[in-house]
Amino acid sequence: MYEQVLETVEFIQKKIKNRPEVGIVLGSGLGNLSSKIDVELALPYGEIPNFPVSTVKGHKGQLVFGTLGGKNIVAMQGRFHFYEGWSMQQVAFPIRVMKMLGINLLVLSNAAGGMNPDFKIGEIMLINDHINLFPTNPLMGANDERFGPRFPDMSEVYSKEMIALAREVAHQNRIEVKEGVYVGVSGPTFETPAEYAFFRIIGGDAVGMSTVPEAITARHAGLPCFAVSVITDLGIIGQVSTVSHEEVLEAAHAAEPKLTTIITGLLNRL
């Protein structure tokens, strides 16, 4: 794996002029945030050695380099999901590549279902912790110390400093934000009413099919991580209704300007 990451990094370094400082992963329906990036280069995943290719509607499938909020960034316009059939190591692969390219902060975004009764569709939730209910972990198997330690500490996966800065940005721009625990599941089915109830009982505020593997990989690599969910549907007890992927994308698109403001403002303050 290390040799594959190194090969990919060397390929990319020949293409770019500036070392990225921040890595951003754009989730379902949030890929248009890249329109705010002053783009230097866009590399389709299919042209990058060892990269998987995203198969999900709403994920464009390219690595974008440029500037946002005064910082050199690399953004994944479309992520890889465990439910697509990729291994956890493949899902984690781009994070390791971004780390080796030189980023010192990882920003993750996703569309999520809200279980917290205080949540409404279209709201933003800053992730302060997670519960991993994926059937496996990206760190399973032999550990390569060049990536990180065998047993990484998980007491602060999501940077408290970044959360505080994001709250300041939101307040100054009159954007209401929530804060809570993200439950990561494999998907690809949406949750049953009983599952939503269970996730709420064990301490979850929102649920989705991504983010957790990438956050674990970032923590393993010693990367500070900031993550945010757009609440695109509700799984509140007594309020569970049918939901489609198209409806999730529509809700995410509607909330995208708020998310763009928060992430851009956050980068400006670093």
C-alpha beads as a LAMMPS data file, in Angstrom:
LAMMPS data file: protein, C-alpha beads

270 atoms
269 bonds

1 atom types
1 bond types

-500.0 500.0 xlo xhi
-500.0 500.0 ylo yhi
-500.0 500.0 zlo zhi

Masses

1 110.0

Atoms # bond

1 1 1 0.000 0.000 0.000
2 1 1 2.787 2.452 0.896
3 1 1 4.449 1.959 -2.482
4 1 1 1.107 2.544 -4.256
5 1 1 0.523 5.752 -2.300
6 1 1 4.058 6.901 -3.125
7 1 1 3.542 6.175 -6.832
8 1 1 0.296 8.173 -6.843
9 1 1 1.873 11.087 -4.961
10 1 1 4.827 11.245 -7.336
11 1 1 2.442 11.281 -10.328
12 1 1 0.408 14.146 -8.844
13 1 1 3.448 16.186 -7.751
14 1 1 4.597 16.355 -11.367
15 1 1 1.241 17.932 -12.283
16 1 1 0.824 20.601 -9.594
17 1 1 2.690 23.818 -8.818
18 1 1 1.830 24.324 -5.142
19 1 1 1.771 21.961 -2.174
20 1 1 -1.794 21.691 -0.824
21 1 1 -2.263 22.766 2.797
22 1 1 -5.844 21.536 3.260
23 1 1 -7.616 18.443 1.932
24 1 1 -11.390 18.589 1.392
25 1 1 -13.769 15.692 0.695
26 1 1 -17.049 16.793 -0.875
27 1 1 -20.002 14.521 -0.113
28 1 1 -23.259 13.705 -1.897
29 1 1 -24.796 16.761 -3.519
30 1 1 -21.995 19.014 -2.283
31 1 1 -19.618 18.776 -5.231
32 1 1 -20.538 22.233 -6.534
33 1 1 -18.657 23.795 -3.629
34 1 1 -15.681 23.339 -5.941
35 1 1 -17.100 26.163 -8.079
36 1 1 -15.790 28.528 -5.388
37 1 1 -12.272 27.134 -5.777
38 1 1 -9.764 29.055 -7.898
39 1 1 -8.830 25.912 -9.836
40 1 1 -5.258 25.234 -10.883
41 1 1 -5.810 21.654 -12.042
42 1 1 -8.585 19.041 -12.119
43 1 1 -7.534 15.394 -12.433
44 1 1 -10.226 12.795 -13.225
45 1 1 -9.859 9.812 -10.921
46 1 1 -9.526 7.504 -13.911
47 1 1 -6.265 9.235 -14.876
48 1 1 -4.659 8.891 -11.435
49 1 1 -2.614 5.730 -10.806
50 1 1 -4.102 3.389 -8.162
51 1 1 -7.177 5.595 -7.582
52 1 1 -10.624 3.994 -7.394
53 1 1 -13.428 5.612 -9.429
54 1 1 -16.593 6.911 -7.739
55 1 1 -19.799 5.311 -9.066
56 1 1 -22.388 7.313 -7.121
57 1 1 -24.767 9.814 -8.713
58 1 1 -23.932 13.324 -7.510
59 1 1 -20.201 12.544 -7.283
60 1 1 -18.275 14.029 -10.225
61 1 1 -15.112 11.981 -9.705
62 1 1 -12.088 14.241 -9.874
63 1 1 -9.305 15.641 -7.723
64 1 1 -9.277 19.444 -7.808
65 1 1 -6.242 21.570 -6.928
66 1 1 -6.362 25.310 -6.369
67 1 1 -7.048 27.924 -3.701
68 1 1 -10.011 28.503 -1.397
69 1 1 -10.181 30.875 1.553
70 1 1 -6.616 31.963 0.862
71 1 1 -5.249 28.417 1.226
72 1 1 -3.832 25.950 -1.260
73 1 1 -6.247 23.046 -1.267
74 1 1 -6.887 19.664 -2.827
75 1 1 -10.542 18.649 -3.008
76 1 1 -12.098 15.292 -3.760
77 1 1 -15.127 16.051 -5.910
78 1 1 -16.726 12.718 -5.106
79 1 1 -15.615 10.173 -2.520
80 1 1 -15.403 6.385 -2.400
81 1 1 -17.840 4.353 -0.314
82 1 1 -17.534 0.939 1.264
83 1 1 -20.955 0.009 -0.165
84 1 1 -19.657 0.470 -3.715
85 1 1 -17.559 -2.637 -3.181
86 1 1 -14.271 -0.916 -2.406
87 1 1 -12.226 -2.254 0.477
88 1 1 -11.716 -0.020 3.500
89 1 1 -8.073 0.358 2.415
90 1 1 -9.245 1.722 -0.951
91 1 1 -11.665 4.102 0.763
92 1 1 -8.768 5.326 2.929
93 1 1 -6.292 5.544 0.031
94 1 1 -6.978 9.179 -1.046
95 1 1 -6.570 10.436 2.535
96 1 1 -3.130 8.867 2.718
97 1 1 -2.253 10.405 -0.644
98 1 1 -3.359 13.874 0.524
99 1 1 -1.366 13.496 3.731
100 1 1 1.772 12.602 1.778
101 1 1 1.144 15.533 -0.588
102 1 1 1.540 17.772 2.463
103 1 1 -1.901 18.708 3.842
104 1 1 -2.099 19.629 7.530
105 1 1 -5.909 19.662 7.864
106 1 1 -8.636 17.385 6.494
107 1 1 -12.154 18.749 5.953
108 1 1 -14.947 16.207 5.430
109 1 1 -18.545 16.827 4.390
110 1 1 -21.525 14.547 3.948
111 1 1 -25.281 14.320 3.579
112 1 1 -26.848 12.648 6.600
113 1 1 -30.141 11.596 8.117
114 1 1 -30.992 13.327 11.382
115 1 1 -32.261 11.447 14.442
116 1 1 -32.057 14.356 16.867
117 1 1 -35.597 15.779 17.319
118 1 1 -34.145 19.306 17.325
119 1 1 -32.880 18.909 13.748
120 1 1 -34.587 20.085 10.560
121 1 1 -33.889 19.270 6.922
122 1 1 -31.283 21.623 5.477
123 1 1 -29.521 22.326 8.764
124 1 1 -25.772 21.989 9.267
125 1 1 -24.350 19.705 11.969
126 1 1 -20.730 20.085 13.066
127 1 1 -19.490 16.577 13.913
128 1 1 -17.884 16.382 17.348
129 1 1 -17.605 12.576 17.572
130 1 1 -18.642 9.411 15.788
131 1 1 -19.829 5.855 16.338
132 1 1 -18.338 3.346 13.912
133 1 1 -20.935 0.741 12.902
134 1 1 -19.185 -0.254 9.694
135 1 1 -18.464 -4.011 9.689
136 1 1 -14.732 -3.333 9.517
137 1 1 -12.079 -0.650 10.011
138 1 1 -9.613 0.919 7.548
139 1 1 -6.759 0.025 9.910
140 1 1 -7.467 -3.713 9.925
141 1 1 -4.530 -5.920 8.975
142 1 1 -0.802 -5.418 9.315
143 1 1 0.092 -1.873 10.350
144 1 1 2.613 0.164 8.379
145 1 1 4.273 2.534 10.830
146 1 1 5.028 4.908 7.948
147 1 1 1.299 5.691 7.900
148 1 1 0.781 5.833 11.660
149 1 1 0.818 3.884 14.952
150 1 1 -0.778 0.480 15.498
151 1 1 -3.257 1.808 18.075
152 1 1 -4.105 5.469 17.368
153 1 1 -5.773 7.495 20.111
154 1 1 -9.372 8.412 19.283
155 1 1 -10.188 10.787 22.142
156 1 1 -10.389 13.800 19.774
157 1 1 -10.977 12.663 16.207
158 1 1 -12.649 15.958 15.282
159 1 1 -10.641 19.054 16.181
160 1 1 -12.240 21.099 18.940
161 1 1 -10.317 24.129 17.722
162 1 1 -11.786 23.808 14.212
163 1 1 -15.301 23.316 15.608
164 1 1 -14.956 26.507 17.663
165 1 1 -13.730 28.444 14.618
166 1 1 -16.599 27.108 12.506
167 1 1 -19.091 28.225 15.148
168 1 1 -17.604 31.735 15.011
169 1 1 -17.920 31.808 11.222
170 1 1 -21.512 30.577 11.369
171 1 1 -22.475 33.129 14.018
172 1 1 -20.930 36.008 12.079
173 1 1 -22.838 34.957 8.962
174 1 1 -26.124 34.331 10.820
175 1 1 -26.071 30.637 9.998
176 1 1 -27.577 28.363 12.624
177 1 1 -25.499 25.252 13.198
178 1 1 -26.014 22.204 15.335
179 1 1 -23.362 19.945 16.843
180 1 1 -23.514 16.221 17.378
181 1 1 -22.418 12.616 16.964
182 1 1 -22.327 10.991 13.525
183 1 1 -23.126 7.278 13.189
184 1 1 -21.284 5.630 10.306
185 1 1 -22.968 2.633 8.649
186 1 1 -22.194 0.618 5.538
187 1 1 -25.397 1.230 3.538
188 1 1 -26.428 1.327 0.749
189 1 1 -29.965 1.048 2.128
190 1 1 -31.455 3.928 4.043
191 1 1 -32.302 3.085 7.640
192 1 1 -35.402 1.385 8.995
193 1 1 -37.430 3.160 11.710
194 1 1 -36.077 0.671 14.259
195 1 1 -32.504 1.377 13.189
196 1 1 -33.021 5.130 13.475
197 1 1 -34.409 4.592 16.990
198 1 1 -31.461 2.372 17.922
199 1 1 -28.896 4.877 16.644
200 1 1 -30.556 7.615 18.690
201 1 1 -30.586 5.444 21.830
202 1 1 -26.851 4.728 21.574
203 1 1 -26.017 8.418 21.288
204 1 1 -26.228 9.326 17.602
205 1 1 -27.555 12.596 16.232
206 1 1 -27.128 11.876 12.509
207 1 1 -26.355 8.835 10.369
208 1 1 -24.588 8.352 7.042
209 1 1 -22.569 5.974 4.896
210 1 1 -19.190 7.732 4.798
211 1 1 -16.809 10.003 6.741
212 1 1 -15.911 7.607 9.567
213 1 1 -13.316 5.591 7.580
214 1 1 -11.705 8.807 6.335
215 1 1 -11.678 10.364 9.814
216 1 1 -10.086 7.233 11.300
217 1 1 -7.426 7.300 8.581
218 1 1 -6.741 10.977 9.260
219 1 1 -6.390 10.305 12.974
220 1 1 -4.027 7.416 12.246
221 1 1 -1.911 9.838 10.181
222 1 1 -1.925 12.536 12.869
223 1 1 -4.050 14.866 10.723
224 1 1 -6.450 17.293 12.433
225 1 1 -9.943 16.723 11.066
226 1 1 -13.038 18.916 10.732
227 1 1 -16.280 17.327 9.538
228 1 1 -19.757 18.605 8.820
229 1 1 -23.087 17.013 7.889
230 1 1 -25.951 18.518 5.937
231 1 1 -29.179 17.077 7.339
232 1 1 -30.991 15.952 4.193
233 1 1 -33.690 13.697 5.675
234 1 1 -35.141 12.867 9.085
235 1 1 -35.242 9.629 11.018
236 1 1 -36.848 11.045 14.151
237 1 1 -39.053 8.619 16.050
238 1 1 -42.623 9.095 14.819
239 1 1 -41.471 11.202 11.849
240 1 1 -39.716 8.625 9.649
241 1 1 -40.904 8.832 6.044
242 1 1 -39.811 7.479 2.677
243 1 1 -36.637 8.962 1.232
244 1 1 -34.806 8.701 -2.097
245 1 1 -31.260 9.504 -3.164
246 1 1 -32.622 12.237 -5.442
247 1 1 -34.327 13.923 -2.469
248 1 1 -31.081 13.728 -0.499
249 1 1 -29.172 15.390 -3.357
250 1 1 -31.813 18.113 -3.658
251 1 1 -31.642 18.945 0.062
252 1 1 -27.841 18.955 -0.014
253 1 1 -27.769 21.318 -2.997
254 1 1 -30.125 23.704 -1.197
255 1 1 -27.870 23.816 1.873
256 1 1 -24.635 24.091 -0.099
257 1 1 -24.275 27.912 0.093
258 1 1 -24.271 27.745 3.902
259 1 1 -21.688 24.982 3.893
260 1 1 -19.527 26.909 1.418
261 1 1 -19.636 29.988 3.663
262 1 1 -18.592 27.993 6.724
263 1 1 -15.728 26.126 5.064
264 1 1 -14.405 29.205 3.242
265 1 1 -14.605 31.280 6.418
266 1 1 -12.877 28.549 8.394
267 1 1 -9.964 28.422 5.944
268 1 1 -9.688 32.230 6.011
269 1 1 -9.138 32.099 9.775
270 1 1 -6.398 29.477 9.762

Bonds

1 1 1 2
2 1 2 3
3 1 3 4
4 1 4 5
5 1 5 6
6 1 6 7
7 1 7 8
8 1 8 9
9 1 9 10
10 1 10 11
11 1 11 12
12 1 12 13
13 1 13 14
14 1 14 15
15 1 15 16
16 1 16 17
17 1 17 18
18 1 18 19
19 1 19 20
20 1 20 21
21 1 21 22
22 1 22 23
23 1 23 24
24 1 24 25
25 1 25 26
26 1 26 27
27 1 27 28
28 1 28 29
29 1 29 30
30 1 30 31
31 1 31 32
32 1 32 33
33 1 33 34
34 1 34 35
35 1 35 36
36 1 36 37
37 1 37 38
38 1 38 39
39 1 39 40
40 1 40 41
41 1 41 42
42 1 42 43
43 1 43 44
44 1 44 45
45 1 45 46
46 1 46 47
47 1 47 48
48 1 48 49
49 1 49 50
50 1 50 51
51 1 51 52
52 1 52 53
53 1 53 54
54 1 54 55
55 1 55 56
56 1 56 57
57 1 57 58
58 1 58 59
59 1 59 60
60 1 60 61
61 1 61 62
62 1 62 63
63 1 63 64
64 1 64 65
65 1 65 66
66 1 66 67
67 1 67 68
68 1 68 69
69 1 69 70
70 1 70 71
71 1 71 72
72 1 72 73
73 1 73 74
74 1 74 75
75 1 75 76
76 1 76 77
77 1 77 78
78 1 78 79
79 1 79 80
80 1 80 81
81 1 81 82
82 1 82 83
83 1 83 84
84 1 84 85
85 1 85 86
86 1 86 87
87 1 87 88
88 1 88 89
89 1 89 90
90 1 90 91
91 1 91 92
92 1 92 93
93 1 93 94
94 1 94 95
95 1 95 96
96 1 96 97
97 1 97 98
98 1 98 99
99 1 99 100
100 1 100 101
101 1 101 102
102 1 102 103
103 1 103 104
104 1 104 105
105 1 105 106
106 1 106 107
107 1 107 108
108 1 108 109
109 1 109 110
110 1 110 111
111 1 111 112
112 1 112 113
113 1 113 114
114 1 114 115
115 1 115 116
116 1 116 117
117 1 117 118
118 1 118 119
119 1 119 120
120 1 120 121
121 1 121 122
122 1 122 123
123 1 123 124
124 1 124 125
125 1 125 126
126 1 126 127
127 1 127 128
128 1 128 129
129 1 129 130
130 1 130 131
131 1 131 132
132 1 132 133
133 1 133 134
134 1 134 135
135 1 135 136
136 1 136 137
137 1 137 138
138 1 138 139
139 1 139 140
140 1 140 141
141 1 141 142
142 1 142 143
143 1 143 144
144 1 144 145
145 1 145 146
146 1 146 147
147 1 147 148
148 1 148 149
149 1 149 150
150 1 150 151
151 1 151 152
152 1 152 153
153 1 153 154
154 1 154 155
155 1 155 156
156 1 156 157
157 1 157 158
158 1 158 159
159 1 159 160
160 1 160 161
161 1 161 162
162 1 162 163
163 1 163 164
164 1 164 165
165 1 165 166
166 1 166 167
167 1 167 168
168 1 168 169
169 1 169 170
170 1 170 171
171 1 171 172
172 1 172 173
173 1 173 174
174 1 174 175
175 1 175 176
176 1 176 177
177 1 177 178
178 1 178 179
179 1 179 180
180 1 180 181
181 1 181 182
182 1 182 183
183 1 183 184
184 1 184 185
185 1 185 186
186 1 186 187
187 1 187 188
188 1 188 189
189 1 189 190
190 1 190 191
191 1 191 192
192 1 192 193
193 1 193 194
194 1 194 195
195 1 195 196
196 1 196 197
197 1 197 198
198 1 198 199
199 1 199 200
200 1 200 201
201 1 201 202
202 1 202 203
203 1 203 204
204 1 204 205
205 1 205 206
206 1 206 207
207 1 207 208
208 1 208 209
209 1 209 210
210 1 210 211
211 1 211 212
212 1 212 213
213 1 213 214
214 1 214 215
215 1 215 216
216 1 216 217
217 1 217 218
218 1 218 219
219 1 219 220
220 1 220 221
221 1 221 222
222 1 222 223
223 1 223 224
224 1 224 225
225 1 225 226
226 1 226 227
227 1 227 228
228 1 228 229
229 1 229 230
230 1 230 231
231 1 231 232
232 1 232 233
233 1 233 234
234 1 234 235
235 1 235 236
236 1 236 237
237 1 237 238
238 1 238 239
239 1 239 240
240 1 240 241
241 1 241 242
242 1 242 243
243 1 243 244
244 1 244 245
245 1 245 246
246 1 246 247
247 1 247 248
248 1 248 249
249 1 249 250
250 1 250 251
251 1 251 252
252 1 252 253
253 1 253 254
254 1 254 255
255 1 255 256
256 1 256 257
257 1 257 258
258 1 258 259
259 1 259 260
260 1 260 261
261 1 261 262
262 1 262 263
263 1 263 264
264 1 264 265
265 1 265 266
266 1 266 267
267 1 267 268
268 1 268 269
269 1 269 270
